[in-house]
Amino acid sequence: MTGVPEPALEVVEYTDPLCPWAWGSEPVFRALAAALAGRVRRRRVYAVLFDHDDDPPPDPAAETAWYARHVAEISTHTRAPHAVTLSRVAASSWPASLVAKAAELQGAEVAERVLRRLRESVFLCGEPADTADLALSAVRGVPGLDPVRLSADAASPGTLAAVRADRAEARRPVPDVLSAHGGSPHPGRAKETDDGGHRYALPTLLVRSPAGHRAVPGWRPYEAYASAVEALSPGLLRPVEPLAPALALERHRSLTEAELRLLTGGERPADAVRVDTGNGPVWLHPEEAATHPAVVPPAVAGP
């Protein structure tokens, strides 16, 4: 017993490691996490965007070309990087979701860095982490990560049950999101499923407290999330103070241009390693670059 009361506010993020809109929301979500650090319960729910039972495309090359254009179009709104060349459309979100969920057993910091690498597998490297081997390879070298434990945990019945529960939860959306509107290019109305039900659009944040809930679906500005928090817990949010560029890079290990603008005011860290993409650079911490698959071929990257 620590005597520390449990935070009254819970923030649930419905997401997928391979979702382009969720990738484009990373800058705002990082700022929100900083503004709420230590004062809320945070939980990620992996909705499984690319499912096992999805029909394979009749023409994989045409499907890949279409999807690459789709991601590039999304990036015109989010300003997020996208891969210069996409090898294929992801066959399944299950491997990346299992690895991301398993990483949570090694602590929040490790889990954040693992999820970031999984996102970057498709949007930076163009090689979606859609098999167990590719997902584990994508996260090699993450500081503090025990790769042997991660491999075992990702293959465990407990992690499979947890992701199955996540998938089911994401298909029980609150009524608010069944008719989401707004000026966003991705307003976040819940998606219809093949069985006649719905799942949350990705990403969606659900803010909950004993006083009620607020759902913020789709791609939204920081102010939309701040408003939801303020409505349920006035005064909880702290101002987002700009970080020194070196500190931001040390904390996050990987920064897009949008993240630099939001988190640091735009100044680039002097010793960052630049990785060019189809929509601007990503800046890596030198230690991150030493094992990152965008810089080091996966077969060479250390454990």
ChimeraX commands (.cxc) that place a marker at each C-alpha (Angstrom):
marker #1 position 0.00,0.00,0.00 radius 0.5
marker #1 position 1.56,3.27,-1.10 radius 0.5
marker #1 position -1.21,5.56,0.10 radius 0.5
marker #1 position -1.19,7.33,-3.31 radius 0.5
marker #1 position -4.75,7.65,-4.63 radius 0.5
marker #1 position -5.54,6.23,-8.05 radius 0.5
marker #1 position -6.01,8.98,-10.67 radius 0.5
marker #1 position -9.68,9.70,-11.26 radius 0.5
marker #1 position -9.27,10.30,-14.99 radius 0.5
marker #1 position -8.58,7.55,-17.54 radius 0.5
marker #1 position -7.43,8.20,-21.10 radius 0.5
marker #1 position -7.97,5.26,-23.46 radius 0.5
marker #1 position -6.32,5.37,-26.88 radius 0.5
marker #1 position -7.81,3.13,-29.56 radius 0.5
marker #1 position -5.07,2.61,-32.10 radius 0.5
marker #1 position -3.11,0.30,-34.36 radius 0.5
marker #1 position 0.68,0.28,-34.86 radius 0.5
marker #1 position 0.23,0.38,-38.64 radius 0.5
marker #1 position -2.50,3.04,-38.92 radius 0.5
marker #1 position -1.49,6.17,-40.91 radius 0.5
marker #1 position -3.90,8.50,-39.07 radius 0.5
marker #1 position -2.60,7.26,-35.71 radius 0.5
marker #1 position 0.95,7.84,-36.93 radius 0.5
marker #1 position -0.02,11.37,-37.91 radius 0.5
marker #1 position -1.45,11.98,-34.43 radius 0.5
marker #1 position 1.81,11.18,-32.65 radius 0.5
marker #1 position 2.92,14.82,-32.19 radius 0.5
marker #1 position -0.32,15.82,-30.46 radius 0.5
marker #1 position -0.45,12.64,-28.39 radius 0.5
marker #1 position 3.12,13.18,-27.21 radius 0.5
marker #1 position 2.25,16.73,-26.16 radius 0.5
marker #1 position -0.89,15.54,-24.39 radius 0.5
marker #1 position 1.03,12.82,-22.55 radius 0.5
marker #1 position 3.49,15.44,-21.30 radius 0.5
marker #1 position 0.68,17.73,-20.16 radius 0.5
marker #1 position -0.96,14.89,-18.21 radius 0.5
marker #1 position 2.12,13.02,-16.99 radius 0.5
marker #1 position 1.48,11.18,-13.73 radius 0.5
marker #1 position -2.05,12.52,-13.27 radius 0.5
marker #1 position -4.17,10.12,-15.34 radius 0.5
marker #1 position -4.42,6.42,-16.08 radius 0.5
marker #1 position -3.38,5.78,-19.69 radius 0.5
marker #1 position -4.27,2.67,-21.62 radius 0.5
marker #1 position -3.82,1.67,-25.26 radius 0.5
marker #1 position -6.29,-0.62,-26.96 radius 0.5
marker #1 position -5.09,-2.31,-30.15 radius 0.5
marker #1 position -8.04,-2.41,-32.53 radius 0.5
marker #1 position -6.42,-4.65,-35.23 radius 0.5
marker #1 position -6.85,-2.56,-38.37 radius 0.5
marker #1 position -5.55,-5.29,-40.71 radius 0.5
marker #1 position -7.23,-8.48,-39.56 radius 0.5
marker #1 position -6.46,-12.13,-40.28 radius 0.5
marker #1 position -9.73,-12.69,-42.10 radius 0.5
marker #1 position -9.41,-9.74,-44.48 radius 0.5
marker #1 position -9.59,-10.87,-48.10 radius 0.5
marker #1 position -6.23,-10.78,-49.91 radius 0.5
marker #1 position -6.08,-8.26,-52.76 radius 0.5
marker #1 position -6.54,-9.73,-56.25 radius 0.5
marker #1 position -3.67,-7.56,-57.51 radius 0.5
marker #1 position -1.14,-6.95,-54.69 radius 0.5
marker #1 position 0.97,-4.53,-56.74 radius 0.5
marker #1 position -2.02,-2.36,-57.64 radius 0.5
marker #1 position -3.24,-2.48,-54.05 radius 0.5
marker #1 position 0.18,-1.38,-52.80 radius 0.5
marker #1 position 0.32,1.49,-55.29 radius 0.5
marker #1 position -3.16,2.64,-54.25 radius 0.5
marker #1 position -2.36,2.40,-50.56 radius 0.5
marker #1 position 0.92,4.30,-50.95 radius 0.5
marker #1 position -1.05,7.13,-52.60 radius 0.5
marker #1 position -3.62,6.93,-49.78 radius 0.5
marker #1 position -0.93,7.28,-47.11 radius 0.5
marker #1 position 0.68,10.15,-49.00 radius 0.5
marker #1 position -2.68,11.93,-49.18 radius 0.5
marker #1 position -3.18,11.49,-45.43 radius 0.5
marker #1 position 0.27,12.95,-44.84 radius 0.5
marker #1 position -0.74,16.15,-46.65 radius 0.5
marker #1 position -3.14,16.74,-43.76 radius 0.5
marker #1 position -1.10,15.37,-40.84 radius 0.5
marker #1 position 2.34,16.49,-42.13 radius 0.5
marker #1 position 3.62,13.09,-41.03 radius 0.5
marker #1 position 6.47,11.39,-42.91 radius 0.5
marker #1 position 5.74,8.50,-45.21 radius 0.5
marker #1 position 8.08,5.95,-46.74 radius 0.5
marker #1 position 9.68,6.77,-50.08 radius 0.5
marker #1 position 8.79,3.25,-51.25 radius 0.5
marker #1 position 6.19,0.98,-49.67 radius 0.5
marker #1 position 6.94,-2.70,-50.16 radius 0.5
marker #1 position 3.33,-3.89,-49.68 radius 0.5
marker #1 position 0.12,-3.30,-47.80 radius 0.5
marker #1 position 0.36,-4.90,-44.37 radius 0.5
marker #1 position -1.04,-8.42,-44.34 radius 0.5
marker #1 position -1.97,-8.30,-40.65 radius 0.5
marker #1 position -1.85,-6.03,-37.62 radius 0.5
marker #1 position -1.73,-8.96,-35.22 radius 0.5
marker #1 position 2.08,-9.42,-35.03 radius 0.5
marker #1 position 2.78,-5.74,-34.34 radius 0.5
marker #1 position -0.11,-5.53,-31.87 radius 0.5
marker #1 position 1.14,-8.60,-30.00 radius 0.5
marker #1 position 4.67,-7.18,-29.78 radius 0.5
marker #1 position 3.38,-3.76,-28.69 radius 0.5
marker #1 position 1.17,-5.33,-26.02 radius 0.5
marker #1 position 3.98,-7.61,-24.81 radius 0.5
marker #1 position 6.34,-4.61,-24.52 radius 0.5
marker #1 position 4.01,-3.07,-21.93 radius 0.5
marker #1 position 5.18,-5.79,-19.52 radius 0.5
marker #1 position 8.63,-4.15,-19.59 radius 0.5
marker #1 position 7.42,-0.71,-18.53 radius 0.5
marker #1 position 5.87,2.37,-20.09 radius 0.5
marker #1 position 9.09,3.83,-21.49 radius 0.5
marker #1 position 10.08,0.65,-23.29 radius 0.5
marker #1 position 6.52,0.22,-24.56 radius 0.5
marker #1 position 6.50,3.73,-26.02 radius 0.5
marker #1 position 9.74,3.14,-27.89 radius 0.5
marker #1 position 8.66,-0.26,-29.15 radius 0.5
marker #1 position 5.37,1.11,-30.49 radius 0.5
marker #1 position 7.22,3.96,-32.18 radius 0.5
marker #1 position 9.56,1.54,-33.95 radius 0.5
marker #1 position 6.59,-0.55,-35.10 radius 0.5
marker #1 position 4.94,2.54,-36.56 radius 0.5
marker #1 position 8.19,3.52,-38.25 radius 0.5
marker #1 position 8.50,0.08,-39.84 radius 0.5
marker #1 position 5.86,1.10,-42.37 radius 0.5
marker #1 position 5.93,4.91,-42.40 radius 0.5
marker #1 position 9.70,5.36,-42.32 radius 0.5
marker #1 position 11.13,2.08,-43.64 radius 0.5
marker #1 position 8.29,1.04,-45.96 radius 0.5
marker #1 position 8.45,-2.53,-44.63 radius 0.5
marker #1 position 5.37,-3.11,-42.45 radius 0.5
marker #1 position 5.98,-5.22,-39.35 radius 0.5
marker #1 position 3.27,-7.70,-40.32 radius 0.5
marker #1 position 4.95,-10.94,-39.30 radius 0.5
marker #1 position 6.31,-11.99,-35.92 radius 0.5
marker #1 position 9.89,-11.98,-37.23 radius 0.5
marker #1 position 9.56,-8.54,-38.81 radius 0.5
marker #1 position 7.92,-7.06,-35.70 radius 0.5
marker #1 position 10.66,-8.37,-33.42 radius 0.5
marker #1 position 13.37,-7.29,-35.88 radius 0.5
marker #1 position 11.95,-3.77,-36.10 radius 0.5
marker #1 position 12.41,-3.17,-32.36 radius 0.5
marker #1 position 15.92,-4.60,-31.91 radius 0.5
marker #1 position 18.18,-2.26,-30.02 radius 0.5
marker #1 position 15.43,-0.33,-28.23 radius 0.5
marker #1 position 17.09,0.90,-24.99 radius 0.5
marker #1 position 16.10,-1.10,-21.94 radius 0.5
marker #1 position 14.34,-3.78,-23.97 radius 0.5
marker #1 position 14.87,-7.46,-23.12 radius 0.5
marker #1 position 14.43,-9.02,-26.60 radius 0.5
marker #1 position 14.34,-12.60,-25.32 radius 0.5
marker #1 position 11.55,-11.79,-22.90 radius 0.5
marker #1 position 9.72,-9.79,-25.56 radius 0.5
marker #1 position 9.77,-12.70,-27.99 radius 0.5
marker #1 position 8.43,-15.07,-25.33 radius 0.5
marker #1 position 5.79,-12.65,-24.09 radius 0.5
marker #1 position 4.57,-11.81,-27.61 radius 0.5
marker #1 position 3.99,-15.52,-28.26 radius 0.5
marker #1 position 2.31,-16.19,-24.92 radius 0.5
marker #1 position -1.37,-17.10,-24.48 radius 0.5
marker #1 position -1.78,-14.19,-22.07 radius 0.5
marker #1 position -0.71,-11.60,-24.64 radius 0.5
marker #1 position -2.90,-13.18,-27.31 radius 0.5
marker #1 position -5.86,-13.03,-24.92 radius 0.5
marker #1 position -5.09,-9.38,-24.14 radius 0.5
marker #1 position -5.04,-8.35,-27.82 radius 0.5
marker #1 position -8.20,-10.34,-28.49 radius 0.5
marker #1 position -9.82,-8.42,-25.64 radius 0.5
marker #1 position -8.53,-5.15,-27.14 radius 0.5
marker #1 position -9.98,-6.04,-30.53 radius 0.5
marker #1 position -13.35,-6.84,-28.96 radius 0.5
marker #1 position -13.35,-3.63,-26.88 radius 0.5
marker #1 position -12.62,-1.54,-29.97 radius 0.5
marker #1 position -15.77,-3.04,-31.52 radius 0.5
marker #1 position -17.95,-1.75,-28.69 radius 0.5
marker #1 position -17.77,1.99,-29.35 radius 0.5
marker #1 position -19.66,4.53,-27.27 radius 0.5
marker #1 position -22.73,5.90,-29.09 radius 0.5
marker #1 position -21.13,9.35,-29.42 radius 0.5
marker #1 position -18.85,8.23,-32.25 radius 0.5
marker #1 position -21.52,6.59,-34.41 radius 0.5
marker #1 position -22.25,9.96,-35.99 radius 0.5
marker #1 position -19.03,11.94,-35.47 radius 0.5
marker #1 position -18.86,15.23,-37.36 radius 0.5
marker #1 position -16.45,18.13,-37.61 radius 0.5
marker #1 position -14.11,19.93,-39.92 radius 0.5
marker #1 position -11.33,17.33,-39.73 radius 0.5
marker #1 position -10.40,15.45,-42.94 radius 0.5
marker #1 position -10.76,12.38,-40.71 radius 0.5
marker #1 position -13.67,13.17,-38.37 radius 0.5
marker #1 position -13.56,9.70,-36.86 radius 0.5
marker #1 position -17.05,8.31,-37.29 radius 0.5
marker #1 position -17.06,4.68,-36.15 radius 0.5
marker #1 position -16.41,2.18,-38.93 radius 0.5
marker #1 position -18.95,-0.46,-39.87 radius 0.5
marker #1 position -17.74,-4.05,-39.51 radius 0.5
marker #1 position -18.60,-7.06,-41.65 radius 0.5
marker #1 position -20.87,-8.49,-38.95 radius 0.5
marker #1 position -23.07,-5.39,-38.91 radius 0.5
marker #1 position -21.43,-3.82,-35.88 radius 0.5
marker #1 position -18.97,-0.95,-35.49 radius 0.5
marker #1 position -15.44,-0.29,-34.30 radius 0.5
marker #1 position -13.75,2.91,-33.28 radius 0.5
marker #1 position -12.09,4.85,-36.08 radius 0.5
marker #1 position -8.37,5.11,-35.48 radius 0.5
marker #1 position -7.19,6.89,-33.58 radius 0.5
marker #1 position -9.90,7.65,-31.03 radius 0.5
marker #1 position -9.28,8.91,-27.50 radius 0.5
marker #1 position -11.88,8.20,-24.85 radius 0.5
marker #1 position -11.52,10.30,-21.71 radius 0.5
marker #1 position -13.41,8.86,-18.73 radius 0.5
marker #1 position -14.05,9.83,-15.13 radius 0.5
marker #1 position -16.75,9.19,-12.52 radius 0.5
marker #1 position -18.45,12.29,-13.96 radius 0.5
marker #1 position -18.83,10.78,-17.43 radius 0.5
marker #1 position -16.84,10.50,-20.63 radius 0.5
marker #1 position -15.79,12.45,-23.70 radius 0.5
marker #1 position -14.86,10.78,-26.99 radius 0.5
marker #1 position -12.45,12.52,-29.38 radius 0.5
marker #1 position -12.41,10.48,-32.60 radius 0.5
marker #1 position -10.27,10.76,-35.69 radius 0.5
marker #1 position -7.50,13.24,-36.41 radius 0.5
marker #1 position -7.91,16.31,-34.20 radius 0.5
marker #1 position -5.90,19.29,-32.96 radius 0.5
marker #1 position -4.46,19.41,-29.46 radius 0.5
marker #1 position -7.24,21.75,-28.33 radius 0.5
marker #1 position -9.90,19.08,-28.92 radius 0.5
marker #1 position -8.21,16.70,-26.49 radius 0.5
marker #1 position -7.52,19.47,-23.99 radius 0.5
marker #1 position -11.18,20.44,-24.08 radius 0.5
marker #1 position -12.27,16.88,-23.34 radius 0.5
marker #1 position -9.94,16.66,-20.35 radius 0.5
marker #1 position -10.95,20.09,-19.06 radius 0.5
marker #1 position -14.64,19.18,-19.25 radius 0.5
marker #1 position -14.17,16.23,-16.90 radius 0.5
marker #1 position -11.29,17.44,-14.75 radius 0.5
marker #1 position -10.88,21.24,-14.81 radius 0.5
marker #1 position -7.34,22.43,-14.19 radius 0.5
marker #1 position -5.71,19.02,-14.61 radius 0.5
marker #1 position -3.78,19.86,-17.77 radius 0.5
marker #1 position -0.43,21.58,-17.41 radius 0.5
marker #1 position 0.83,23.99,-20.05 radius 0.5
marker #1 position 2.94,22.34,-22.73 radius 0.5
marker #1 position 6.32,23.96,-22.18 radius 0.5
marker #1 position 8.77,23.73,-25.10 radius 0.5
marker #1 position 11.64,21.31,-24.51 radius 0.5
marker #1 position 15.22,21.99,-25.41 radius 0.5
marker #1 position 15.83,20.13,-28.69 radius 0.5
marker #1 position 18.51,17.89,-27.19 radius 0.5
marker #1 position 16.22,16.97,-24.29 radius 0.5
marker #1 position 13.32,16.21,-26.64 radius 0.5
marker #1 position 15.56,13.93,-28.69 radius 0.5
marker #1 position 16.91,12.22,-25.57 radius 0.5
marker #1 position 13.39,11.63,-24.29 radius 0.5
marker #1 position 11.71,10.52,-27.50 radius 0.5
marker #1 position 14.66,9.16,-29.52 radius 0.5
marker #1 position 12.84,9.89,-32.78 radius 0.5
marker #1 position 11.27,13.19,-33.88 radius 0.5
marker #1 position 9.37,14.26,-36.97 radius 0.5
marker #1 position 9.32,17.85,-38.17 radius 0.5
marker #1 position 5.78,18.21,-36.78 radius 0.5
marker #1 position 6.99,17.00,-33.40 radius 0.5
marker #1 position 9.90,19.42,-33.45 radius 0.5
marker #1 position 7.51,22.31,-34.08 radius 0.5
marker #1 position 5.06,21.26,-31.36 radius 0.5
marker #1 position 7.47,20.04,-28.69 radius 0.5
marker #1 position 10.53,22.27,-29.16 radius 0.5
marker #1 position 9.38,25.25,-31.20 radius 0.5
marker #1 position 11.05,23.89,-34.33 radius 0.5
marker #1 position 14.78,23.91,-33.57 radius 0.5
marker #1 position 16.61,20.76,-34.65 radius 0.5
marker #1 position 19.01,18.95,-32.30 radius 0.5
marker #1 position 22.59,19.48,-33.38 radius 0.5
marker #1 position 23.66,15.83,-33.21 radius 0.5
marker #1 position 20.47,14.24,-34.61 radius 0.5
marker #1 position 20.78,11.74,-37.45 radius 0.5
marker #1 position 18.61,12.69,-40.41 radius 0.5
marker #1 position 16.53,10.05,-42.22 radius 0.5
marker #1 position 14.78,11.34,-45.34 radius 0.5
marker #1 position 11.28,10.17,-46.23 radius 0.5
marker #1 position 8.69,10.93,-48.87 radius 0.5
marker #1 position 7.42,13.85,-46.78 radius 0.5
marker #1 position 10.25,15.44,-44.86 radius 0.5
marker #1 position 12.90,14.04,-42.52 radius 0.5
marker #1 position 12.76,12.09,-39.29 radius 0.5
marker #1 position 15.48,12.94,-36.75 radius 0.5
marker #1 position 16.98,10.09,-34.73 radius 0.5
marker #1 position 19.06,10.16,-31.58 radius 0.5
marker #1 position 22.57,8.89,-32.49 radius 0.5
marker #1 position 22.12,5.87,-30.22 radius 0.5
marker #1 position 18.77,5.17,-31.84 radius 0.5
marker #1 position 20.28,5.44,-35.29 radius 0.5
marker #1 position 22.93,2.86,-34.35 radius 0.5
marker #1 position 20.28,0.11,-34.31 radius 0.5
marker #1 position 17.34,1.58,-36.24 radius 0.5
marker #1 position 16.28,-0.45,-39.29 radius 0.5
marker #1 position 16.00,2.75,-41.35 radius 0.5
marker #1 position 19.77,3.18,-40.92 radius 0.5
marker #1 position 21.11,-0.30,-40.14 radius 0.5
marker #1 position 19.91,-3.31,-42.16 radius 0.5
marker #1 position 17.84,-5.58,-39.89 radius 0.5
marker #1 position 20.22,-8.50,-40.31 radius 0.5
marker #1 position 23.07,-6.36,-38.95 radius 0.5
marker #1 position 21.24,-4.61,-36.11 radius 0.5
marker #1 position 22.26,-5.83,-32.68 radius 0.5
marker #1 position 19.91,-7.60,-30.28 radius 0.5
marker link #1:1,2 radius 0.2
marker link #1:2,3 radius 0.2
marker link #1:3,4 radius 0.2
marker link #1:4,5 radius 0.2
marker link #1:5,6 radius 0.2
marker link #1:6,7 radius 0.2
marker link #1:7,8 radius 0.2
marker link #1:8,9 radius 0.2
marker link #1:9,10 radius 0.2
marker link #1:10,11 radius 0.2
marker link #1:11,12 radius 0.2
marker link #1:12,13 radius 0.2
marker link #1:13,14 radius 0.2
marker link #1:14,15 radius 0.2
marker link #1:15,16 radius 0.2
marker link #1:16,17 radius 0.2
marker link #1:17,18 radius 0.2
marker link #1:18,19 radius 0.2
marker link #1:19,20 radius 0.2
marker link #1:20,21 radius 0.2
marker link #1:21,22 radius 0.2
marker link #1:22,23 radius 0.2
marker link #1:23,24 radius 0.2
marker link #1:24,25 radius 0.2
marker link #1:25,26 radius 0.2
marker link #1:26,27 radius 0.2
marker link #1:27,28 radius 0.2
marker link #1:28,29 radius 0.2
marker link #1:29,30 radius 0.2
marker link #1:30,31 radius 0.2
marker link #1:31,32 radius 0.2
marker link #1:32,33 radius 0.2
marker link #1:33,34 radius 0.2
marker link #1:34,35 radius 0.2
marker link #1:35,36 radius 0.2
marker link #1:36,37 radius 0.2
marker link #1:37,38 radius 0.2
marker link #1:38,39 radius 0.2
marker link #1:39,40 radius 0.2
marker link #1:40,41 radius 0.2
marker link #1:41,42 radius 0.2
marker link #1:42,43 radius 0.2
marker link #1:43,44 radius 0.2
marker link #1:44,45 radius 0.2
marker link #1:45,46 radius 0.2
marker link #1:46,47 radius 0.2
marker link #1:47,48 radius 0.2
marker link #1:48,49 radius 0.2
marker link #1:49,50 radius 0.2
marker link #1:50,51 radius 0.2
marker link #1:51,52 radius 0.2
marker link #1:52,53 radius 0.2
marker link #1:53,54 radius 0.2
marker link #1:54,55 radius 0.2
marker link #1:55,56 radius 0.2
marker link #1:56,57 radius 0.2
marker link #1:57,58 radius 0.2
marker link #1:58,59 radius 0.2
marker link #1:59,60 radius 0.2
marker link #1:60,61 radius 0.2
marker link #1:61,62 radius 0.2
marker link #1:62,63 radius 0.2
marker link #1:63,64 radius 0.2
marker link #1:64,65 radius 0.2
marker link #1:65,66 radius 0.2
marker link #1:66,67 radius 0.2
marker link #1:67,68 radius 0.2
marker link #1:68,69 radius 0.2
marker link #1:69,70 radius 0.2
marker link #1:70,71 radius 0.2
marker link #1:71,72 radius 0.2
marker link #1:72,73 radius 0.2
marker link #1:73,74 radius 0.2
marker link #1:74,75 radius 0.2
marker link #1:75,76 radius 0.2
marker link #1:76,77 radius 0.2
marker link #1:77,78 radius 0.2
marker link #1:78,79 radius 0.2
marker link #1:79,80 radius 0.2
marker link #1:80,81 radius 0.2
marker link #1:81,82 radius 0.2
marker link #1:82,83 radius 0.2
marker link #1:83,84 radius 0.2
marker link #1:84,85 radius 0.2
marker link #1:85,86 radius 0.2
marker link #1:86,87 radius 0.2
marker link #1:87,88 radius 0.2
marker link #1:88,89 radius 0.2
marker link #1:89,90 radius 0.2
marker link #1:90,91 radius 0.2
marker link #1:91,92 radius 0.2
marker link #1:92,93 radius 0.2
marker link #1:93,94 radius 0.2
marker link #1:94,95 radius 0.2
marker link #1:95,96 radius 0.2
marker link #1:96,97 radius 0.2
marker link #1:97,98 radius 0.2
marker link #1:98,99 radius 0.2
marker link #1:99,100 radius 0.2
marker link #1:100,101 radius 0.2
marker link #1:101,102 radius 0.2
marker link #1:102,103 radius 0.2
marker link #1:103,104 radius 0.2
marker link #1:104,105 radius 0.2
marker link #1:105,106 radius 0.2
marker link #1:106,107 radius 0.2
marker link #1:107,108 radius 0.2
marker link #1:108,109 radius 0.2
marker link #1:109,110 radius 0.2
marker link #1:110,111 radius 0.2
marker link #1:111,112 radius 0.2
marker link #1:112,113 radius 0.2
marker link #1:113,114 radius 0.2
marker link #1:114,115 radius 0.2
marker link #1:115,116 radius 0.2
marker link #1:116,117 radius 0.2
marker link #1:117,118 radius 0.2
marker link #1:118,119 radius 0.2
marker link #1:119,120 radius 0.2
marker link #1:120,121 radius 0.2
marker link #1:121,122 radius 0.2
marker link #1:122,123 radius 0.2
marker link #1:123,124 radius 0.2
marker link #1:124,125 radius 0.2
marker link #1:125,126 radius 0.2
marker link #1:126,127 radius 0.2
marker link #1:127,128 radius 0.2
marker link #1:128,129 radius 0.2
marker link #1:129,130 radius 0.2
marker link #1:130,131 radius 0.2
marker link #1:131,132 radius 0.2
marker link #1:132,133 radius 0.2
marker link #1:133,134 radius 0.2
marker link #1:134,135 radius 0.2
marker link #1:135,136 radius 0.2
marker link #1:136,137 radius 0.2
marker link #1:137,138 radius 0.2
marker link #1:138,139 radius 0.2
marker link #1:139,140 radius 0.2
marker link #1:140,141 radius 0.2
marker link #1:141,142 radius 0.2
marker link #1:142,143 radius 0.2
marker link #1:143,144 radius 0.2
marker link #1:144,145 radius 0.2
marker link #1:145,146 radius 0.2
marker link #1:146,147 radius 0.2
marker link #1:147,148 radius 0.2
marker link #1:148,149 radius 0.2
marker link #1:149,150 radius 0.2
marker link #1:150,151 radius 0.2
marker link #1:151,152 radius 0.2
marker link #1:152,153 radius 0.2
marker link #1:153,154 radius 0.2
marker link #1:154,155 radius 0.2
marker link #1:155,156 radius 0.2
marker link #1:156,157 radius 0.2
marker link #1:157,158 radius 0.2
marker link #1:158,159 radius 0.2
marker link #1:159,160 radius 0.2
marker link #1:160,161 radius 0.2
marker link #1:161,162 radius 0.2
marker link #1:162,163 radius 0.2
marker link #1:163,164 radius 0.2
marker link #1:164,165 radius 0.2
marker link #1:165,166 radius 0.2
marker link #1:166,167 radius 0.2
marker link #1:167,168 radius 0.2
marker link #1:168,169 radius 0.2
marker link #1:169,170 radius 0.2
marker link #1:170,171 radius 0.2
marker link #1:171,172 radius 0.2
marker link #1:172,173 radius 0.2
marker link #1:173,174 radius 0.2
marker link #1:174,175 radius 0.2
marker link #1:175,176 radius 0.2
marker link #1:176,177 radius 0.2
marker link #1:177,178 radius 0.2
marker link #1:178,179 radius 0.2
marker link #1:179,180 radius 0.2
marker link #1:180,181 radius 0.2
marker link #1:181,182 radius 0.2
marker link #1:182,183 radius 0.2
marker link #1:183,184 radius 0.2
marker link #1:184,185 radius 0.2
marker link #1:185,186 radius 0.2
marker link #1:186,187 radius 0.2
marker link #1:187,188 radius 0.2
marker link #1:188,189 radius 0.2
marker link #1:189,190 radius 0.2
marker link #1:190,191 radius 0.2
marker link #1:191,192 radius 0.2
marker link #1:192,193 radius 0.2
marker link #1:193,194 radius 0.2
marker link #1:194,195 radius 0.2
marker link #1:195,196 radius 0.2
marker link #1:196,197 radius 0.2
marker link #1:197,198 radius 0.2
marker link #1:198,199 radius 0.2
marker link #1:199,200 radius 0.2
marker link #1:200,201 radius 0.2
marker link #1:201,202 radius 0.2
marker link #1:202,203 radius 0.2
marker link #1:203,204 radius 0.2
marker link #1:204,205 radius 0.2
marker link #1:205,206 radius 0.2
marker link #1:206,207 radius 0.2
marker link #1:207,208 radius 0.2
marker link #1:208,209 radius 0.2
marker link #1:209,210 radius 0.2
marker link #1:210,211 radius 0.2
marker link #1:211,212 radius 0.2
marker link #1:212,213 radius 0.2
marker link #1:213,214 radius 0.2
marker link #1:214,215 radius 0.2
marker link #1:215,216 radius 0.2
marker link #1:216,217 radius 0.2
marker link #1:217,218 radius 0.2
marker link #1:218,219 radius 0.2
marker link #1:219,220 radius 0.2
marker link #1:220,221 radius 0.2
marker link #1:221,222 radius 0.2
marker link #1:222,223 radius 0.2
marker link #1:223,224 radius 0.2
marker link #1:224,225 radius 0.2
marker link #1:225,226 radius 0.2
marker link #1:226,227 radius 0.2
marker link #1:227,228 radius 0.2
marker link #1:228,229 radius 0.2
marker link #1:229,230 radius 0.2
marker link #1:230,231 radius 0.2
marker link #1:231,232 radius 0.2
marker link #1:232,233 radius 0.2
marker link #1:233,234 radius 0.2
marker link #1:234,235 radius 0.2
marker link #1:235,236 radius 0.2
marker link #1:236,237 radius 0.2
marker link #1:237,238 radius 0.2
marker link #1:238,239 radius 0.2
marker link #1:239,240 radius 0.2
marker link #1:240,241 radius 0.2
marker link #1:241,242 radius 0.2
marker link #1:242,243 radius 0.2
marker link #1:243,244 radius 0.2
marker link #1:244,245 radius 0.2
marker link #1:245,246 radius 0.2
marker link #1:246,247 radius 0.2
marker link #1:247,248 radius 0.2
marker link #1:248,249 radius 0.2
marker link #1:249,250 radius 0.2
marker link #1:250,251 radius 0.2
marker link #1:251,252 radius 0.2
marker link #1:252,253 radius 0.2
marker link #1:253,254 radius 0.2
marker link #1:254,255 radius 0.2
marker link #1:255,256 radius 0.2
marker link #1:256,257 radius 0.2
marker link #1:257,258 radius 0.2
marker link #1:258,259 radius 0.2
marker link #1:259,260 radius 0.2
marker link #1:260,261 radius 0.2
marker link #1:261,262 radius 0.2
marker link #1:262,263 radius 0.2
marker link #1:263,264 radius 0.2
marker link #1:264,265 radius 0.2
marker link #1:265,266 radius 0.2
marker link #1:266,267 radius 0.2
marker link #1:267,268 radius 0.2
marker link #1:268,269 radius 0.2
marker link #1:269,270 radius 0.2
marker link #1:270,271 radius 0.2
marker link #1:271,272 radius 0.2
marker link #1:272,273 radius 0.2
marker link #1:273,274 radius 0.2
marker link #1:274,275 radius 0.2
marker link #1:275,276 radius 0.2
marker link #1:276,277 radius 0.2
marker link #1:277,278 radius 0.2
marker link #1:278,279 radius 0.2
marker link #1:279,280 radius 0.2
marker link #1:280,281 radius 0.2
marker link #1:281,282 radius 0.2
marker link #1:282,283 radius 0.2
marker link #1:283,284 radius 0.2
marker link #1:284,285 radius 0.2
marker link #1:285,286 radius 0.2
marker link #1:286,287 radius 0.2
marker link #1:287,288 radius 0.2
marker link #1:288,289 radius 0.2
marker link #1:289,290 radius 0.2
marker link #1:290,291 radius 0.2
marker link #1:291,292 radius 0.2
marker link #1:292,293 radius 0.2
marker link #1:293,294 radius 0.2
marker link #1:294,295 radius 0.2
marker link #1:295,296 radius 0.2
marker link #1:296,297 radius 0.2
marker link #1:297,298 radius 0.2
marker link #1:298,299 radius 0.2
marker link #1:299,300 radius 0.2
marker link #1:300,301 radius 0.2
marker link #1:301,302 radius 0.2
marker link #1:302,303 radius 0.2
view
